[in-house]
């Protein structure tokens, strides 16, 4: 199950929220795999890191602080490699 525009290039500009389980397919033949993931935003809303309004996700102040704390806890070489 993939969204209708999943492999269209360039990607669509509209961001949507997957409220149900969804499938992730890795196209690299060397490491190919298929995963079924659950919508993690349900947990993020329970922890008050994310709010969903009118079908769109908004990061709360608490969520922004959590991301910043996570980035600050990464080793320097990881932050440089990820450019965060």
N, C-alpha and C positions, 0 to 999 in steps of 0.2 A: 504494500500500500504506500504509494507516494503521492504527494500533491501533484496536480496536473502540470505545473510549471517547474518541477523539481530539477530537471536537467536542461532547462532553457538557458541560453547564454546571450547577452549578459543576464544576470539574475534579476528577478523582479525586485522592484524597490519597496513594495509594500511588505511589512513584517506582520506575520500572523502568529497566533498562539495555537500550539497543538494541545488540545485539552484531553485527548485520548492517547492510548498507546500508539506508537508509530514505529516504522521500520527504518533502519539505517543500513545502507549497503556501501561497503568499501570497494571502489572499482579497481584497486590495485591488485593484479592477479597474484602477486607474490604474497600478499597478506590479506587476501580477500576474506571477507566475513560478512555475515548478516546478523544484525542485532535487533531485537525488539526492545524498545525503550518505553518507559512510562513517562508521562508528562511530569517533569520534576517541578513545574511551577506550582503544583498543589502543595508540595512541602515548603516551597519558598513563601507562599502566602501564609501558611500556618505559622511560620517563624517571623512574619512581618517584614521580610526582606523585599517583597514584591506585592504590588496591588494590581488587580485586573479590573479595568473600567472600560465598559463598552467594547469588550473583546480585545483590548490592547493591554500590554503589560507595562507597568511603570515601576521603576526601582524606587524604594522608599529611602529616606535618609539613613535608616538603620542598615539597609542593604548596601548603600554607597560606602558607609563606614566599614562594613564587613569586607567588601572587596578591597578597599584601601589597606585594611589590616592584613589581609591575605597577601597582597602584593608586597607589603613591607616585610613580611615574614619569609619571602623567597630569598635564596642566596643570590648574591650579586650577579654571578654568571648566568643564572636562570633568568633573572630580570633583563639582563642585556640580550640574551638569546631570544626572549619573547618580546622584547622592546616594550616592557611595561614599566 
